Amino acid sequence: MSTLLPCIEIETEPNPAFAVIWLHGLGADGNDFVPLVPELALDDAPAVRFVFPHAPQIPVTGNGGYVMRAWYDILSFEGLNRRVDEAGILASRAAVGRLIERENERGIPSHRIFLAGFSQGGAMAYTTGLTYAATLAGIIALSAYLPAPHLITEALSEANRSTPIFAAHGTQDEILPLPLGEQAAAFARQCGNPLVWHTYPMPHAVCAEEIAALAVWLKARLRAQ
């Protein structure tokens, strides 16, 4: 299946020179982070197209087979060693890749495209970004983890070895405990990626301080190109 995922799009100004493809968490949809755009206060930065895709609706095994939007099936939620559907991860990686290619077709080169995500969406931002064949502008991983590190190791992209990463996590996260975020950050650093790491006294969520720090990081990269 090669159709594009349905998306919500917001442009900060006409004719955007950059794009941010933002992947939502398990059970949410593309609307989840739309309110974040004005909070980033990018009025004085180059124009950006934010793309918020909706993941497919699938039964999630670890949630009793309940059908919800998910980037891949989670077979078990237990502990730090979660079991996941690797075929689903690869399918979503390909689907995100097609969104990147569409931005290329609309005039935004890969090196001006950021991949962002929260929770399961952040897991896909890591997995897609670190293996994508063309250099990306950056990876944003909020309250994220690596569901299948070997899928990255097996396809690690030389083009994205030095792609900058913004990663943040809540110290009170009971859904994805802090060690999962720390493991993901350590993995990316071992790959050679310059990674900025933040923690906040919050549960599995985002907070104002985190968004403010992300805005600083993102504006710096928008203005550097």
CORVENKA-V718014 format. One record per pair of residues at least 4 apart in sequence whose ideal C-beta (glycine too) atoms are under 7 Angstrom apart, sorted by the first residue. I is the first residue (numbers start at 0). J is the second residue. Records with the same first field share a line. If there is no record, write none. Layout:
I: J / J
This chain:
1: 97
3: 97 / 98 / 101
4: 52 / 53 / 94 / 98
5: 52 / 53
6: 29 / 50 / 51 / 52
7: 29 / 30 / 33 / 51
8: 48 / 49 / 50
9: 33 / 36 / 49
10: 15 / 46 / 48
11: 41 / 46 / 47
12: 46
13: 46
14: 46
15: 46 / 47 / 48 / 107
16: 45 / 46 / 107 / 111
17: 45 / 47 / 107 / 111 / 136 / 221
18: 47 / 48 / 50 / 102 / 107 / 111 / 112
19: 47 / 49 / 113 / 115
20: 50 / 95 / 98 / 99 / 112 / 114 / 115
21: 32 / 49 / 50 / 51 / 115 / 116
22: 52 / 70 / 115 / 116 / 120 / 123 / 124
23: 27 / 28 / 29 / 31 / 32 / 54 / 117 / 120
24: 31 / 117 / 118 / 119 / 120
25: 67 / 69 / 118 / 119
26: 67 / 68
27: 31 / 68
28: 53 / 68
29: 51 / 52 / 53
32: 51 / 117
33: 51
34: 38
35: 39 / 210
36: 49
38: 210
39: 210 / 214 / 217
40: 214
41: 47 / 218
44: 218 / 221 / 222
45: 221
47: 221
50: 98
52: 98
53: 68
54: 68 / 69 / 70
55: 68
56: 66 / 67 / 68
57: 66 / 69 / 72
58: 64 / 65 / 66
59: 65 / 67 / 69 / 72 / 73
60: 64 / 72 / 73 / 74
61: 73 / 74 / 75 / 76
69: 119
70: 91 / 119 / 120 / 123
71: 83 / 84 / 87 / 88 / 91
72: 83 / 84 / 87
73: 81 / 83
74: 82 / 83 / 84
75: 81 / 82
76: 81
79: 176 / 178 / 179
81: 146
83: 88 / 146 / 147
84: 88
85: 89 / 147 / 150
86: 90
87: 91
88: 92 / 126 / 146 / 147 / 150
89: 93 / 150
90: 94
91: 95 / 123
92: 96 / 123 / 126 / 127 / 130
93: 97
95: 99 / 123 / 127
96: 100 / 127 / 131
97: 101
98: 102
99: 103 / 109 / 112 / 131
100: 104
101: 105
102: 107 / 112
103: 107 / 108 / 109
107: 111 / 112
109: 133 / 134 / 135
110: 134 / 135 / 136
111: 136 / 224
112: 135 / 136
113: 135 / 136 / 137 / 139
114: 124 / 127 / 128 / 135 / 138
115: 124 / 139
116: 120 / 121 / 123 / 124 / 140 / 143
117: 121 / 141 / 142 / 205
118: 142 / 143 / 175 / 203
119: 123
120: 124
121: 125 / 140 / 141 / 142 / 143
122: 126 / 143 / 144 / 145 / 146
123: 127
124: 128 / 138 / 139 / 140 / 143
125: 129 / 138 / 140 / 143 / 145 / 183 / 187
126: 130 / 150 / 151
127: 131
128: 135 / 138 / 159 / 162
129: 151 / 155 / 156 / 159 / 187 / 190
130: 151 / 154 / 155 / 156
131: 135 / 156 / 159
132: 156 / 158
133: 158
134: 158 / 159 / 162
135: 159 / 162
136: 220
137: 162 / 163 / 164 / 165 / 220
138: 162 / 164
139: 165 / 213
140: 164 / 166 / 183
141: 167 / 205
142: 168 / 169 / 172 / 175 / 180 / 203
143: 166 / 180 / 183
144: 175 / 179 / 180 / 183
145: 151 / 182 / 183 / 186
148: 152 / 186
149: 153
150: 154
151: 155
155: 190
160: 190 / 191 / 192
161: 191 / 192 / 193
162: 192
163: 193 / 220
164: 187 / 192 / 194
165: 195 / 213 / 216
166: 180 / 183 / 184 / 194 / 196
167: 197 / 198 / 199 / 209
168: 172 / 177 / 180 / 198
169: 199 / 201 / 202 / 203 / 204
170: 177 / 198 / 199 / 200
171: 200 / 201 / 202
172: 176 / 177 / 202 / 203
173: 202 / 203
174: 203
175: 179 / 180 / 203
177: 181 / 198
178: 182
179: 183
180: 184
181: 185
182: 186
183: 187
184: 188 / 194 / 196
185: 189
186: 190
187: 192 / 194
188: 192 / 194
195: 216
197: 209 / 212
199: 206 / 208 / 209
201: 206
205: 209 / 210
207: 211
208: 212
209: 213
210: 214
211: 215
212: 216
213: 217
214: 218
215: 219
216: 220
217: 221
218: 222
219: 223
